[in-house]
Amino acid sequence: MLPILILIVVLILINGFFAAAEMALVSIKPSDLHKLKSQGIKNASILEKVTHDSTKYLSTIQVAITFAGFLSSAFAGSQLSGDLVNLLTKINIIISDGLAVVIITFVLSFFTLVLGELVPKRIAITNPVKFALFCVPVINIFMIAFKPFVWLLSVSTEFVIRILGMKPEKDNSRITENEIREMIVYGHIVGLYKSEEKNMMNRIFKLDDLAADMIMTPKNDIIGLDLAQPNIKNIIESRYSRIPVFKGDMDNIVGVIYVKDLLIELIEKPMQDIDIAALVREPYIINEDMKLNVILKQMRDTFEHLAFVMDSSNQLKGIITLEDIIEEIVGNIYDEHDFISEHSETINEFRYIFDGDMLISDIEGKLGIEIDSSKGFNTIGEFVQSQLSQLEDKKNKSAIKINVGSIKVLSKTKNKIEQIEFKLDQNKIKD
């Protein structure tokens, strides 16, 4: 009897080992694997190999658990039922062999559930990475030994999955952008990230959604140098470090002049002797629909800080700087020469006043919001003017509703919105 009891205990512990292994392996994240491999942790490569296909390792574990459970039940029912009947007969309790099997099965199920399932899984979940590294060599060996059974189970599983109208997915390591966004929000909720950090990380994901024409400085607002009538004084007074250069017409782009290059020339020559054309650098030209993440990479790789935005007919639409793109992530960056509108005013947490020529991207960065229907417009004035022209209620042509609140026109001329009041809906704004 004692050898049988020891064998049953061993089988329960084997069941517990595989149950714990299952819990640990399904808890491993791709980020955990990457960290373990980068640190050169032992068994990390085996862990990556085993977890690559969840169907195979889960099938292996289920085969092992099934065998352990089957053997323990078989030994307990066949070998211990007679001993239990004899033991109870000695104390004047008469039971049948069938009832003895039921009692033994119940007791065995209890110990298997506690010692072979619940306790091992609780132990594994407390430190899944450590336990996964410990058990994965054994799981790998069993995957090789049980390969025929695993193959049969894998094929059967995928067949049933397809019947249910689902697509078998072997690569469970991919993480979607939405999942990362949810982790960022959760991290903010539990205090891991502050509001500004959360906003910056979310803005990074917007870079591949924003095109150049959404954040560029429009053509009419560009301060440039006409090479046909160069004026060095105007270059210096502009206080910009890079000046677009054209010849005769703004659409006839020649390139860019760096004020630093000009200053070096001024050290050695008088102003009237400087050849401006010789200082002009080749223009960096991009399409208006090019996404900001692509532009940022190209600017970084080519050491460019200013790009000319052209439309499909090769006409200049505006310019975009490296600073413009960085501001989409960190918010507005003002230096000592930037003009900050006196009419951009914060009334309270949910009410603001802005100039009509303020960029939509600047407003979104300042308020930490996204105006859904503003795509294709540069300034808030252009957007409001377009929305007002589409209003069916002609009696209320000074206010529009947006996804995060409302905008009211405070002042305007015949063709231009001068100033607006921006009200945020408290119920639609998340921290």
KAQUI-V817001 format. One record per residue. RES is the residue in one small letter. PHI is phi in whole degrees, -180 to 180 (* if undefined). OMEGA is omega in whole degrees, -180 to 180 (none if undefined). D_FIRST is the distance of its C-alpha to the first C-alpha in whole Angstrom. Layout:
res=RES phi=PHI omega=OMEGA d_first=D_FIRST
res=RES phi=PHI omega=OMEGA d_first=D_FIRST
//
This chain:
res=m phi=* omega=-178 d_first=0
res=l phi=-61 omega=178 d_first=4
res=p phi=-59 omega=179 d_first=6
res=i phi=-66 omega=179 d_first=5
res=l phi=-62 omega=179 d_first=6
res=i phi=-64 omega=179 d_first=9
res=l phi=-63 omega=179 d_first=10
res=i phi=-64 omega=178 d_first=11
res=v phi=-61 omega=178 d_first=12
res=v phi=-61 omega=180 d_first=14
res=l phi=-65 omega=177 d_first=15
res=i phi=-65 omega=179 d_first=17
res=l phi=-66 omega=176 d_first=19
res=i phi=-63 omega=176 d_first=20
res=n phi=-58 omega=180 d_first=21
res=g phi=-65 omega=179 d_first=23
res=f phi=-61 omega=-178 d_first=25
res=f phi=-72 omega=176 d_first=26
res=a phi=-65 omega=178 d_first=27
res=a phi=-66 omega=179 d_first=29
res=a phi=-61 omega=179 d_first=30
res=e phi=-61 omega=-180 d_first=32
res=m phi=-63 omega=-178 d_first=33
res=a phi=-68 omega=-176 d_first=35
res=l phi=-68 omega=-180 d_first=36
res=v phi=-73 omega=180 d_first=38
res=s phi=-89 omega=-179 d_first=39
res=i phi=-73 omega=179 d_first=41
res=k phi=-98 omega=176 d_first=45
res=p phi=-56 omega=179 d_first=48
res=s phi=-65 omega=177 d_first=49
res=d phi=-65 omega=180 d_first=46
res=l phi=-62 omega=-180 d_first=46
res=h phi=-61 omega=-180 d_first=49
res=k phi=-65 omega=-179 d_first=49
res=l phi=-64 omega=180 d_first=46
res=k phi=-66 omega=-179 d_first=48
res=s phi=-66 omega=179 d_first=51
res=q phi=-89 omega=179 d_first=50
res=g phi=69 omega=-178 d_first=48
res=i phi=-69 omega=179 d_first=44
res=k phi=-61 omega=179 d_first=42
res=n phi=75 omega=-179 d_first=40
res=a phi=-65 omega=180 d_first=43
res=s phi=-68 omega=177 d_first=44
res=i phi=-66 omega=179 d_first=40
res=l phi=-62 omega=178 d_first=40
res=e phi=-64 omega=-180 d_first=43
res=k phi=-64 omega=-177 d_first=42
res=v phi=-68 omega=-176 d_first=39
res=t phi=-81 omega=-179 d_first=40
res=h phi=-61 omega=180 d_first=43
res=d phi=-124 omega=-176 d_first=42
res=s phi=-65 omega=-179 d_first=40
res=t phi=-60 omega=-176 d_first=39
res=k phi=-69 omega=-176 d_first=37
res=y phi=-74 omega=176 d_first=35
res=l phi=-68 omega=177 d_first=34
res=s phi=-65 omega=178 d_first=33
res=t phi=-60 omega=-179 d_first=31
res=i phi=-64 omega=-180 d_first=29
res=q phi=-66 omega=176 d_first=29
res=v phi=-62 omega=-179 d_first=27
res=a phi=-64 omega=179 d_first=25
res=i phi=-64 omega=180 d_first=24
res=t phi=-64 omega=178 d_first=24
res=f phi=-63 omega=-180 d_first=21
res=a phi=-63 omega=179 d_first=19
res=g phi=-67 omega=180 d_first=19
res=f phi=-64 omega=-178 d_first=19
res=l phi=-66 omega=180 d_first=16
res=s phi=-64 omega=178 d_first=14
res=s phi=-66 omega=-179 d_first=15
res=a phi=-64 omega=-179 d_first=14
res=f phi=-66 omega=-178 d_first=11
res=a phi=-65 omega=-177 d_first=10
res=g phi=-69 omega=-175 d_first=12
res=s phi=-84 omega=-173 d_first=11
res=q phi=-99 omega=-173 d_first=8
res=l phi=-101 omega=-177 d_first=7
res=s phi=-63 omega=179 d_first=11
res=g phi=-64 omega=179 d_first=10
res=d phi=-63 omega=-180 d_first=8
res=l phi=-67 omega=179 d_first=10
res=v phi=-62 omega=180 d_first=13
res=n phi=-65 omega=-179 d_first=12
res=l phi=-64 omega=-179 d_first=12
res=l phi=-72 omega=178 d_first=15
res=t phi=-64 omega=-180 d_first=17
res=k phi=-64 omega=179 d_first=17
res=i phi=-109 omega=175 d_first=19
res=n phi=63 omega=174 d_first=21
res=i phi=-114 omega=-177 d_first=20
res=i phi=-102 omega=176 d_first=20
res=i phi=-132 omega=178 d_first=19
res=s phi=-84 omega=178 d_first=19
res=d phi=-63 omega=180 d_first=16
res=g phi=-64 omega=179 d_first=19
res=l phi=-66 omega=179 d_first=19
res=a phi=-63 omega=178 d_first=15
res=v phi=-63 omega=180 d_first=15
res=v phi=-63 omega=-180 d_first=18
res=i phi=-63 omega=-180 d_first=16
res=i phi=-63 omega=180 d_first=13
res=t phi=-64 omega=179 d_first=16
res=f phi=-63 omega=-180 d_first=18
res=v phi=-64 omega=180 d_first=16
res=l phi=-64 omega=180 d_first=15
res=s phi=-63 omega=179 d_first=19
res=f phi=-63 omega=-178 d_first=20
res=f phi=-68 omega=178 d_first=18
res=t phi=-67 omega=179 d_first=19
res=l phi=-65 omega=-178 d_first=22
res=v phi=-77 omega=-175 d_first=22
res=l phi=-85 omega=-177 d_first=21
res=g phi=-105 omega=-179 d_first=21
res=e phi=-135 omega=-170 d_first=25
res=l phi=-66 omega=-178 d_first=27
res=v phi=-65 omega=178 d_first=26
res=p phi=-60 omega=179 d_first=26
res=k phi=-66 omega=178 d_first=30
res=r phi=-64 omega=178 d_first=31
res=i phi=-64 omega=-177 d_first=31
res=a phi=-66 omega=-175 d_first=32
res=i phi=-73 omega=178 d_first=35
res=t phi=-70 omega=178 d_first=36
res=n phi=-149 omega=-174 d_first=37
res=p phi=-62 omega=-178 d_first=37
res=v phi=-66 omega=-179 d_first=39
res=k phi=-63 omega=-179 d_first=37
res=f phi=-70 omega=179 d_first=34
res=a phi=-62 omega=178 d_first=35
res=l phi=-65 omega=-179 d_first=37
res=f phi=-71 omega=-172 d_first=33
res=c phi=-92 omega=-171 d_first=31
res=v phi=-63 omega=176 d_first=34
res=p phi=-61 omega=178 d_first=34
res=v phi=-66 omega=179 d_first=30
res=i phi=-62 omega=180 d_first=31
res=n phi=-64 omega=178 d_first=34
res=i phi=-64 omega=-180 d_first=32
res=f phi=-67 omega=177 d_first=30
res=m phi=-62 omega=178 d_first=33
res=i phi=-72 omega=-177 d_first=34
res=a phi=-68 omega=-177 d_first=31
res=f phi=-97 omega=-174 d_first=31
res=k phi=-54 omega=178 d_first=35
res=p phi=-61 omega=179 d_first=35
res=f phi=-66 omega=-180 d_first=32
res=v phi=-64 omega=178 d_first=34
res=w phi=-60 omega=-180 d_first=38
res=l phi=-63 omega=179 d_first=37
res=l phi=-66 omega=-180 d_first=36
res=s phi=-63 omega=179 d_first=39
res=v phi=-63 omega=-180 d_first=41
res=s phi=-65 omega=180 d_first=40
res=t phi=-63 omega=-179 d_first=40
res=e phi=-66 omega=178 d_first=43
res=f phi=-63 omega=180 d_first=44
res=v phi=-66 omega=179 d_first=43
res=i phi=-60 omega=180 d_first=45
res=r phi=-67 omega=178 d_first=48
res=i phi=-61 omega=180 d_first=48
res=l phi=-76 omega=177 d_first=48
res=g phi=84 omega=180 d_first=51
res=m phi=-106 omega=-179 d_first=49
res=k phi=-98 omega=178 d_first=50
res=p phi=-59 omega=-179 d_first=47
res=e phi=-120 omega=-177 d_first=48
res=k phi=-89 omega=-179 d_first=46
res=d phi=-99 omega=-179 d_first=48
res=n phi=-97 omega=-176 d_first=46
res=s phi=-97 omega=-177 d_first=48
res=r phi=-77 omega=177 d_first=52
res=i phi=-119 omega=-179 d_first=53
res=t phi=-86 omega=178 d_first=56
res=e phi=-63 omega=180 d_first=59
res=n phi=-63 omega=178 d_first=58
res=e phi=-65 omega=178 d_first=55
res=i phi=-67 omega=177 d_first=56
res=r phi=-59 omega=180 d_first=59
res=e phi=-65 omega=178 d_first=56
res=m phi=-66 omega=178 d_first=55
res=i phi=-65 omega=179 d_first=58
res=v phi=-63 omega=179 d_first=59
res=y phi=-63 omega=178 d_first=55
res=g phi=-60 omega=177 d_first=56
res=h phi=-69 omega=-178 d_first=59
res=i phi=-63 omega=-178 d_first=58
res=v phi=-85 omega=175 d_first=55
res=g phi=92 omega=-180 d_first=58
res=l phi=-74 omega=179 d_first=57
res=y phi=-120 omega=172 d_first=60
res=k phi=-82 omega=-176 d_first=64
res=s phi=-58 omega=-177 d_first=66
res=e phi=-66 omega=178 d_first=68
res=e phi=-64 omega=178 d_first=65
res=k phi=-61 omega=-179 d_first=64
res=n phi=-63 omega=-180 d_first=67
res=m phi=-65 omega=180 d_first=68
res=m phi=-66 omega=178 d_first=65
res=n phi=-68 omega=179 d_first=65
res=r phi=-67 omega=178 d_first=69
res=i phi=-60 omega=-180 d_first=68
res=f phi=-69 omega=-180 d_first=66
res=k phi=-82 omega=-175 d_first=69
res=l phi=-60 omega=-180 d_first=71
res=d phi=-85 omega=175 d_first=70
res=d phi=-105 omega=-178 d_first=71
res=l phi=-94 omega=178 d_first=75
res=a phi=-100 omega=-176 d_first=78
res=a phi=-59 omega=-176 d_first=81
res=d phi=-71 omega=180 d_first=83
res=m phi=-84 omega=-177 d_first=81
res=i phi=-124 omega=-175 d_first=82
res=m phi=-70 omega=168 d_first=85
res=t phi=-83 omega=-175 d_first=88
res=p phi=-60 omega=-177 d_first=90
res=k phi=-52 omega=-176 d_first=93
res=n phi=-68 omega=-179 d_first=96
res=d phi=-100 omega=-179 d_first=94
res=i phi=-76 omega=171 d_first=94
res=i phi=-98 omega=-176 d_first=96
res=g phi=-127 omega=-179 d_first=98
res=l phi=-119 omega=177 d_first=100
res=d phi=-84 omega=-177 d_first=103
res=l phi=-66 omega=178 d_first=104
res=a phi=-71 omega=179 d_first=107
res=q phi=-138 omega=-176 d_first=108
res=p phi=-67 omega=180 d_first=106
res=n phi=-134 omega=-176 d_first=106
res=i phi=-64 omega=-180 d_first=104
res=k phi=-62 omega=179 d_first=105
res=n phi=-64 omega=178 d_first=103
res=i phi=-61 omega=-177 d_first=100
res=i phi=-67 omega=-178 d_first=100
res=e phi=-69 omega=179 d_first=101
res=s phi=-68 omega=178 d_first=98
res=r phi=68 omega=174 d_first=95
res=y phi=-95 omega=-179 d_first=93
res=s phi=-86 omega=178 d_first=91
res=r phi=-133 omega=-175 d_first=91
res=i phi=-120 omega=174 d_first=94
res=p phi=-63 omega=-179 d_first=94
res=v phi=-119 omega=177 d_first=97
res=f phi=-132 omega=-180 d_first=99
res=k phi=-132 omega=179 d_first=102
res=g phi=80 omega=-177 d_first=105
res=d phi=-130 omega=-177 d_first=102
res=m phi=-60 omega=180 d_first=99
res=d phi=-75 omega=179 d_first=97
res=n phi=-92 omega=-175 d_first=99
res=i phi=-72 omega=178 d_first=96
res=v phi=-102 omega=-179 d_first=97
res=g phi=162 omega=-177 d_first=94
res=v phi=-134 omega=175 d_first=93
res=i phi=-114 omega=178 d_first=95
res=y phi=-92 omega=-178 d_first=93
res=v phi=-62 omega=177 d_first=95
res=k phi=-61 omega=178 d_first=94
res=d phi=-63 omega=-180 d_first=96
res=l phi=-66 omega=-179 d_first=99
res=l phi=-64 omega=178 d_first=99
res=i phi=-63 omega=178 d_first=99
res=e phi=-65 omega=-178 d_first=102
res=l phi=-66 omega=178 d_first=103
res=i phi=-68 omega=-173 d_first=103
res=e phi=-102 omega=-175 d_first=105
res=k phi=-133 omega=171 d_first=107
res=p phi=-71 omega=-174 d_first=109
res=m phi=-55 omega=-175 d_first=108
res=q phi=-71 omega=-179 d_first=111
res=d phi=-96 omega=-177 d_first=110
res=i phi=-81 omega=177 d_first=106
res=d phi=-89 omega=-177 d_first=105
res=i phi=-61 omega=-177 d_first=103
res=a phi=-59 omega=-179 d_first=102
res=a phi=-72 omega=-178 d_first=101
res=l phi=-94 omega=-176 d_first=98
res=v phi=-75 omega=178 d_first=97
res=r phi=-99 omega=-178 d_first=93
res=e phi=-60 omega=179 d_first=92
res=p phi=-76 omega=173 d_first=90
res=y phi=-103 omega=-172 d_first=87
res=i phi=-112 omega=179 d_first=87
res=i phi=-132 omega=176 d_first=84
res=n phi=-82 omega=-176 d_first=83
res=e phi=-65 omega=-178 d_first=83
res=d phi=-97 omega=179 d_first=80
res=m phi=-69 omega=-177 d_first=78
res=k phi=-77 omega=-174 d_first=75
res=l phi=-65 omega=180 d_first=75
res=n phi=-65 omega=177 d_first=72
res=v phi=-71 omega=180 d_first=74
res=i phi=-61 omega=-180 d_first=77
res=l phi=-59 omega=180 d_first=75
res=k phi=-64 omega=-179 d_first=73
res=q phi=-65 omega=178 d_first=77
res=m phi=-63 omega=180 d_first=79
res=r phi=-66 omega=-177 d_first=76
res=d phi=-73 omega=-176 d_first=76
res=t phi=-103 omega=179 d_first=80
res=f phi=61 omega=178 d_first=81
res=e phi=-95 omega=178 d_first=83
res=h phi=-121 omega=-179 d_first=83
res=l phi=-143 omega=-179 d_first=86
res=a phi=-128 omega=176 d_first=85
res=f phi=-95 omega=-178 d_first=88
res=v phi=-94 omega=-178 d_first=87
res=m phi=-114 omega=176 d_first=88
res=d phi=-89 omega=-176 d_first=88
res=s phi=-66 omega=179 d_first=88
res=s phi=-95 omega=178 d_first=92
res=n phi=64 omega=175 d_first=92
res=q phi=-103 omega=-179 d_first=93
res=l phi=-68 omega=176 d_first=92
res=k phi=-107 omega=-179 d_first=90
res=g phi=170 omega=177 d_first=89
res=i phi=-129 omega=176 d_first=88
res=i phi=-136 omega=-179 d_first=84
res=t phi=-112 omega=177 d_first=83
res=l phi=-61 omega=178 d_first=80
res=e phi=-63 omega=178 d_first=81
res=d phi=-59 omega=-179 d_first=81
res=i phi=-71 omega=179 d_first=77
res=i phi=-61 omega=180 d_first=76
res=e phi=-65 omega=176 d_first=77
res=e phi=-68 omega=179 d_first=75
res=i phi=-99 omega=-172 d_first=72
res=v phi=-100 omega=-175 d_first=73
res=g phi=93 omega=-176 d_first=76
res=n phi=-60 omega=175 d_first=80
res=i phi=-117 omega=-179 d_first=81
res=y phi=-103 omega=172 d_first=84
res=d phi=-105 omega=-174 d_first=86
res=e phi=-68 omega=-179 d_first=90
res=h phi=-106 omega=-179 d_first=92
res=d phi=-71 omega=177 d_first=90
res=f phi=-92 omega=177 d_first=92
res=i phi=-106 omega=-173 d_first=90
res=s phi=-58 omega=178 d_first=91
res=e phi=-71 omega=-177 d_first=92
res=h phi=-95 omega=173 d_first=92
res=s phi=-89 omega=-169 d_first=88
res=e phi=-132 omega=175 d_first=87
res=t phi=-98 omega=179 d_first=84
res=i phi=-81 omega=174 d_first=85
res=n phi=-156 omega=-175 d_first=81
res=e phi=-62 omega=-175 d_first=78
res=f phi=-122 omega=-178 d_first=78
res=r phi=-141 omega=-176 d_first=82
res=y phi=-138 omega=175 d_first=84
res=i phi=-122 omega=-178 d_first=87
res=f phi=-130 omega=170 d_first=87
res=d phi=-69 omega=179 d_first=90
res=g phi=-67 omega=-178 d_first=91
res=d phi=-92 omega=177 d_first=90
res=m phi=-76 omega=-178 d_first=87
res=l phi=-65 omega=178 d_first=85
res=i phi=-61 omega=-180 d_first=82
res=s phi=-63 omega=178 d_first=79
res=d phi=-67 omega=179 d_first=81
res=i phi=-66 omega=180 d_first=80
res=e phi=-63 omega=178 d_first=77
res=g phi=-67 omega=-179 d_first=76
res=k phi=-68 omega=-174 d_first=77
res=l phi=-95 omega=-179 d_first=76
res=g phi=68 omega=-177 d_first=72
res=i phi=-128 omega=173 d_first=73
res=e phi=-139 omega=179 d_first=73
res=i phi=-88 omega=-168 d_first=76
res=d phi=-58 omega=-172 d_first=75
res=s phi=-93 omega=-174 d_first=78
res=s phi=-94 omega=-178 d_first=80
res=k phi=-60 omega=179 d_first=79
res=g phi=97 omega=179 d_first=82
res=f phi=-115 omega=-180 d_first=84
res=n phi=-94 omega=-176 d_first=85
res=t phi=-103 omega=179 d_first=87
res=i phi=-68 omega=178 d_first=86
res=g phi=-65 omega=178 d_first=89
res=e phi=-62 omega=-180 d_first=89
res=f phi=-64 omega=-179 d_first=86
res=v phi=-64 omega=179 d_first=87
res=q phi=-59 omega=179 d_first=91
res=s phi=-66 omega=-180 d_first=89
res=q phi=-67 omega=179 d_first=87
res=l phi=-64 omega=-179 d_first=90
res=s phi=-69 omega=-179 d_first=92
res=q phi=-99 omega=-178 d_first=89
res=l phi=-66 omega=176 d_first=89
res=e phi=-80 omega=179 d_first=90
res=d phi=-83 omega=-176 d_first=91
res=k phi=-69 omega=-179 d_first=94
res=k phi=-78 omega=-179 d_first=95
res=n phi=-119 omega=-176 d_first=92
res=k phi=-99 omega=177 d_first=93
res=s phi=-124 omega=-179 d_first=92
res=a phi=-144 omega=177 d_first=88
res=i phi=-135 omega=176 d_first=85
res=k phi=-97 omega=176 d_first=81
res=i phi=-127 omega=-174 d_first=79
res=n phi=-65 omega=-177 d_first=75
res=v phi=-114 omega=180 d_first=75
res=g phi=159 omega=-179 d_first=78
res=s phi=-148 omega=178 d_first=81
res=i phi=-127 omega=179 d_first=84
res=k phi=-121 omega=179 d_first=88
res=v phi=-79 omega=178 d_first=91
res=l phi=-94 omega=178 d_first=93
res=s phi=-155 omega=179 d_first=96
res=k phi=-159 omega=172 d_first=97
res=t phi=-102 omega=-177 d_first=100
res=k phi=-62 omega=-174 d_first=101
res=n phi=-119 omega=-173 d_first=99
res=k phi=-145 omega=173 d_first=96
res=i phi=-82 omega=-177 d_first=94
res=e phi=-88 omega=-175 d_first=95
res=q phi=-152 omega=-179 d_first=92
res=i phi=-132 omega=174 d_first=89
res=e phi=-109 omega=-175 d_first=87
res=f phi=-110 omega=179 d_first=83
res=k phi=-113 omega=179 d_first=81
res=l phi=-95 omega=175 d_first=77
res=d phi=-81 omega=-176 d_first=75
res=q phi=-60 omega=-177 d_first=73
res=n phi=-74 omega=-177 d_first=70
res=k phi=-106 omega=-178 d_first=70
res=i phi=-103 omega=176 d_first=70
res=k phi=-103 omega=179 d_first=67
res=d phi=-65 omega=none d_first=66
//
